[in-house]
Amino acid sequence: MSENLTPAEAEATRETVEVDFFDRSWTLPAKTRLSHARKLRLDPSNIGIVDAYLSPEDVAALDDIDPDEDQLDKFTDAIMAALGYKNAGNS
């Protein structure tokens, strides 16, 4: 019963996390799975991060936004921070 979970348990069992960027909310998996790790191993770039963690619909939305390199770098830093990789940025 989810209503009986402590805050720590609720956080540990979440299936998704949200990150707000480009004036919208993006849904990410709460944990890195084997499929994500494999995609990142093949392409550890910003594009690889996007392709590994965003749904096809969110990838299409990002394509419509068409961010420049700096914006994409900040966005993927936000993705990695939301997933718990605090020092993932290039700065």
C-alpha positions in Angstrom: 0.0 0.0 0.0 1.7 3.1 -1.2 0.0 5.4 1.3 1.8 3.6 4.1 5.3 4.2 2.7 7.7 6.5 4.5 9.1 9.4 2.4 12.4 7.5 1.9 10.6 4.4 0.8 8.4 6.3 -1.5 11.4 7.9 -3.1 13.2 4.6 -3.4 10.2 2.9 -5.1 9.4 5.7 -7.6 9.4 4.5 -11.2 9.9 8.0 -12.7 11.3 11.4 -11.9 10.5 14.7 -13.5 12.9 17.4 -14.7 11.7 20.8 -15.8 13.5 22.4 -18.7 12.6 24.3 -21.9 9.4 25.4 -20.2 8.0 21.9 -19.9 8.3 18.8 -17.7 10.2 15.7 -18.9 9.6 12.3 -17.5 12.6 10.1 -16.8 13.0 6.6 -15.4 14.0 6.8 -11.7 16.7 4.2 -12.1 19.2 3.4 -14.7 18.4 0.0 -16.2 20.6 -2.3 -18.3 19.0 -1.0 -21.5 20.0 2.5 -20.6 23.5 1.5 -19.7 24.0 -0.3 -23.0 22.8 2.8 -24.9 25.1 5.0 -23.0 28.0 2.7 -23.5 27.5 2.9 -27.2 27.1 6.7 -27.2 28.1 8.5 -24.0 27.4 11.9 -25.6 24.6 14.3 -24.9 22.6 12.6 -27.8 23.2 9.3 -26.2 21.8 10.5 -22.8 18.7 11.9 -24.6 18.2 8.6 -26.5 18.8 6.5 -23.5 16.5 8.3 -21.0 13.8 10.1 -23.0 10.7 8.4 -24.4 10.2 8.6 -28.2 7.6 11.3 -27.7 10.0 13.4 -25.6 12.8 12.9 -28.1 10.4 14.2 -30.8 9.5 17.2 -28.6 13.2 17.9 -28.1 13.8 17.7 -31.8 11.0 20.3 -32.3 12.7 22.6 -29.7 16.0 22.1 -31.6 18.4 23.3 -28.8 21.8 24.5 -29.5 24.9 22.7 -28.1 25.0 24.8 -24.9 21.3 24.3 -24.2 21.5 20.6 -24.9 24.5 20.3 -22.5 22.6 22.1 -19.7 19.6 19.9 -20.4 21.5 16.7 -20.2 23.2 17.9 -17.0 19.7 18.4 -15.6 18.8 14.9 -16.6 21.8 13.4 -15.0 21.3 15.4 -11.8 17.7 14.3 -11.6 18.9 10.7 -11.9 21.3 11.3 -9.0 24.5 11.8 -10.9 25.2 15.2 -9.2 28.6 15.8 -10.8 27.7 14.7 -14.3 28.2 18.2 -15.9 31.0 19.3 -18.1 31.6 22.5 -16.2 
